[in-house]
């Protein structure tokens, strides 16, 4: 019998959610999920959201443009442990329509509804062939429009 989902207090409405399960290989010597794993989950959620918006790597190659990380910020709040399900939520909270994009993240324990982590990633648009920062194509401006409003993003 599956337990009912707890009421989750998302930071902003309508997140894109990628679900993961804490596996034994994610556990460190302190017997909780290693901090690097959370960063991996953020990257995976961002990529899954991008693909859901129609921008997979094939589209990036066709456009010779891609969004790459410039900076991450993570705030760890509560530990997670092997076997727990984690909901990794993401929102696009900033897009200057030129070079920069910001995503925010909130990770929640699916069983308890407790927030485990809040984070953000800043991205910059690059020309894939040269690796240099370049203006976003119109497809990025449209697909990566903000999904939540955060002052200053």
N, C-alpha and C positions, 0 to 999 in steps of 0.2 A: 504494500500500500504506500503510495507516494504521499509525502507530507505536503500540506498546503504551503505555498510561498508566503514568506512574511511580507508585511507592508514595507516597501523600501522607500526611504526618503532620499530620492535622487536630488543632486545639487541643482539640476535644471531639468525641464520636461523633455520627454521624447528622446532618450539617448539611443544611440546604436549600441547594441549589447553583444559581446562575444563571450561565451561561457567557456571556462577552463576548469579542469580538475587538478588539484594539487597531487602530483605523483611522487613516489619515493625519491626519485632522482632530483626533485626540487628542494629537498630538505637538507639543511646545513647542520653543522655540529651543535647548534642551539636547539635542534629539533623543530624548527619552523622553516617556512619558505625563505630561501636565500633572497637577498635584496635584488640581485641581478635578474632573477626570474621575473619579478614584477616588471622590470624594464622590458624584458622580452615579451611579456603579455601586452604591454602598452603598444609595442611595435606591431604585434600581430593584430590587435584590435584595430589599430589605425589602418593597416593594410587591408583587412577584411572590409572595413567601412569604405575605403577607397574603391575596392572591387565592386561593392554593392552600388556605388555611385557611378559605375561604368568606366572607372579608370584603373584597369589592371596594367601589368607591365607591358603587355602587347600594345595597349593604347599609348603608354609612355613612349615606347620605341617608335611608334608611328609618328608621334608628335615631336620626337627628339627632345622631350622635356620630362622632368621628373621632380618630385618633391623629396628633399633629403633633410634629415634632422640637423639642426644647428645647435639646439640646446634642449636638455631635459631638466625637469625639476620634479622631485618625488618627495612626498611627505608620508612617512610610514606611521600608521595610527594603531593598528591591531595586527597581531601575527596571524598567519594561516598555517594549517597543518595538513599532513598527508590525508587524502581522501575527501577533503572538503571541496565543495564546488564554489567557484568564484565567478561573479558576474563582472566583466570588465566593460564599463560604459565609457563612451567617448562622445564628445561634441566638438564641432568646429566652432570656435569662439572668436576667431579673427581671420580676416583675409583682406589684405590691403589692395588686392586686384593688380598688384605689380610683381612683388617678389616673395612676400612673407605670408605665412599661414600659421595659426595657432590652434592646437587641439588641447582640450582638457579631458582628464580622465578621473573616474571614480571607480574603485574596486570594492565590491560588497560581497560578504559571505552570503551565499544563496540561502542557507538554512536559518541564519540568525538575523539577517538584514543589516548587520553592523558594517560600517564603512571601515575597510582595511587600509586604504591608501587613497590619496588624492595626488594628482600629478598633472603636468603639462609638458607638451613638446612644441618647440618652435621649429618650423620647417622653412626652407628657402627653395625656390624654383631654380633648377639648373638646366643647362643645355647638356644632354647626356653625352654627346660626343666630346665636347671640350671640358666638361666638368665645371664650367664657370656659371656663376649666377646670371640669370637672364629673366626677362619679363615672362609672366605667365601667359600661356595661350588662352584664348576666350573659353575653351572647354574647361579649363581649371577654375576660372573665375565663376563660371556657372555651377559646375558640379561641387566645388568646395565652398559654396556660400555658407555663411555662418548658420549654425543650427541652434545656437544659444547666445544670448546677449550677456557679455561680461564687460563691465566698465574697464577701459584701459587695454582690452585685447584687440 
